[in-house]
Amino acid sequence: FTSAGYVVPKTGFYRFDVNVELINTLSNPFNGSLYFWLTKTVSGNQSNVFIHKLMGNGSSQYEMGTVNFTTVLYLTQGNVINLKVANNTVTTITINNTSSYNNTSFSGNLLQ
């Protein structure tokens, strides 16, 4: 984005595709969970509109792969959509956005 979120240009149904490549920075066992959610802000009030949960499996593998999810939301012009991530684990999980094979992306498109 050029701003702090995706500003909805026109009222309608939007498809959001999220791909987040994860790295277990310290290679500690991944137990607990990661939460990914989309929030919608309307007139300064923020609400969760979609939540995806990734459960830990005890792996200490450095490269964790990519989390992918898609959702369709009805939005009004001027709404702001943000992606947020919460780490509920004892290890450091990093979103990879620097490698040449980076698979981290976020897109929102108006459906016709």
ABEGO torsion letter per residue (X at the ends): XABBEBBBABBEBBBBBBBBBBBBAAGBBBBEBBBBBBBBBBGGBBBBABBBBBBBAGBABABAEBBBBBBBBBBBBGBBBBBBBBBBBABBBBBBAABAABABBBBBBBBX
